[in-house]
């Protein structure tokens, strides 16, 4: 600031920071994602489509997943939806990759014109043999031959077809506290695609992340179809005019700030910065807010650049005893790396807030899916995730894992074989299938650099009642008393 750096403060209220800003944007609280999406719309239009930034192009080509290919799945109505990444294991002979082909992604190379497996995907991290070691990096090289590559961001110039791709839109949901728009919940937009023959003979349609991103932001590229914007004033999702209805921020401010943020990043090679604290973390949709901002930084080549990127000023960045403490806390002498449980699920379940949950899954489902296939409550999905191995939990089973290992040795069986047999027989169960059983209560609580019971716990009174068994102020009735929908996967006590 002393050297003349321009500052823009995004804050709903006239705070001390707002007072000293060059520009003050004051969107309605909780609508940060709409601001970020509209700014992204401007940056993609002016620095990727109408204009070109050599720095941005090279940055996203080498440091993001923009060039990588995503398979499209066809819907009953003939449109498509984003599927998963195209992987080496999808192609004949695993695209020449013997090790972890299901974890290696593909892209088109502009130099050779071929579909290739570039360096850097997670499949190169472990298990490589001689000749393939040292490929887990961002060097622009083809993994098998080491040839220089220039990954293709868009397949528009070499497309085989234009496919209608459906994108979910959540901004039309009626809400008592937030403005909504009248756009359709499913936005179908045209995307350039290539056809790739898979190992099983099926011809899949694939699109780059870049092409899908442009479609997600609703940019008109001359591909025809609806739900895209030609100008910033168009009433289409993610334009500056669209966000004005939701955030209350004038579109001219959004356009100017986005343009200047990107211009500075282009000229300085990424020295534009977002400084943010924990305030946004306390919003239900904070992940959406964060991702909108992260996209801006990646589009502008700011992440990893000195003087640019994301500067988050609250958290555990300088946890000095971490190295020594983690060895004890996470049993690193037993198994590395440990699988940590997310704290949201941990506290949600152990403070029994799931017993009062009234938010139905149908309220948060994507409009692209069939609600009949997604039954149950939020804790049901935690339990299913644990059962399928996606979600580490603490505790994981209703039996001590040390005892399971000892019992397996006594039975002369491998621990995994012994555990699977006992799970199938019902002798061992997942802890979160019966979280109110005292056997599954957490036994130790070590709080580091936090004030869990004084200020940081979300649902404080539930912590007191269910986690500690202390005097509390819970006044509401649980689902059992109110007769609400109970979980399907959890034993109710």
Buried (B, 14 or more C-beta within 10 A) or exposed (E): EEEEEEEBBBBBEEBEBBEEBEBBBBBBBBBBBBBBBBBBBBBBBBBBBEEEBEBBBBBBBBBBBBBBBBBBEEBEEEBBBBBEBBBBBBBEEBBBBEBBBEBBBBBBBBBBEEBBBBBBBEBBEEEBEEEBEEBBEEEBBBBBEEBEBBBBBBBBEEBBEBBBBBBBBBBBEEEEEBBEBEBEEBBBBBBBBBEBEBEEEEEBBBBBBBBBBBBBBBBBBEBEBEBBBEEBEBEBBBBBBBBBBBBBBEBEBBBBBBBBBBBBBBEBBBBBBBEBEEBBBEBEBBEBBBEBBBBBBBBBBBBEBEEBBBEBEEEEEEEEEEEEEEEEBBEEEEEEEEEEBEEEBBBBBBBBBBBBBEEBBEEEBBBBEEEEEBEBBBBBBBBBBBBEEEBBBBBBBBBEBEEBBEBBEEEEBEBEEBBEBBBEEEEBBBBBBBBBEEEBBEEEEEEEEEEBBEEEBEBBBBBBBBBEEEEBEBEEEBBEEEEBEBBEBBEEE
